[in-house]
Amino acid sequence: MMKKLIQTILSVLAVALVVFVYTTSFDGEMGMILAAFLVFAPVVSLVFAVHGRNRLNIKVSCDAYVNKGSDLKVRVIVEREGRLPLPIIEIVPYASEVFDDAGKTYRLSMFSDERAEFTFSVRAKTGGNGSIEVKAAYSCGFLGFIRFKLKKGLPEAVSVGVVPQIPEIKASSQLFRSIADIVMTTDDDEDNDTSMLFSANTAPGCEHREYVQGDPLKRINWKLSSKRDKLMVRLDEAASAVQPLIVLDLYRKKEADPAYAVITEEKILSAVFGLIGVLVKQGIACTFMYYASDGSITVETVDNPDYPAQLLLKVLAVKVKEARRIEIAPDSSSACACLIATTDAGAELAAITEKLDKECSSILGVSAESTNLTGLPMWYLDEDESFKMV
């Protein structure tokens, strides 16, 4: 702050020196004309600069999603109100931690134009939710020596989802096999129970029938369908009991470094959606719990191999809020298996997981060095894209 003040004072003194030199170097009328011009120009420029800070509208637009490693093009439009000319407009854009620094200040002249625009690009370097915004804007006068911050509100930040690369998890992965074994055991138990219920009607095996258009997708038994090469629909209501529950907990501490936080969040997202992808490809539907864009906790059934990509976009559209912890649904204990993917398995999560069945619940952490105070087994995705237990 002090440095800028000193620079401003020096600039004003330099202008005063120029005025003095020109005034004393020319005799008579020419000297007076130059002196009047050098005094009049800053005053007029000052008036325009002060007036201009109330007459600008700035808009920012860009794509809602971009792949990690790609460039995002951002368009900034500046419009003036009224007919009076404006001085130089200085705009400082900002890109959040998932992007490279925007790093440049843009200056526009709107002396005669009522509308001006420019575009800039930022590189998406980390998967997750990010934002693009105008950090500050100024109405400048007299060669930039004076400037005023815009009084009118700057545009809201634009949310951008950076799509990470999702690993191709193999069916031989230990975590997948662990979940699959639980699902198959539970599924066999459910089939046996349902067969007993239907045996009174002398129609054993009628707990499934072939899919017809209009049947809910969540009722499809993907494991049985893969065996019979046709879609089979479960007639009983026990389908959710044989679906593993995957909970996404992108928890960020208030004192966390945002640049580091987005890296850990990307690792969890990649691991979670890699796991979901292999589950549905192998015919195992799962239940996914996450925070939606409206701030509510949403639970969805993932039973279609094409749906994880769409679900990922929903997650990436949500900004991670500091100190917001996922709340496990009361009926979570009814799931055959529960996996909590979290960036922080500390004491707070330990208190939440106390009500879960310890035998079929586990944690998916960031790395082998992640803290785990829950008492549950913890998995992580290593550099070879394989799940390992700590």
Order of alpha helices (4+ residues) and beta strands (2+ residues): alpha-alpha-beta-beta-beta-beta-beta-beta-beta-beta-beta-alpha-beta-alpha-beta-beta-alpha-beta-beta-alpha-beta-alpha-beta-beta-beta
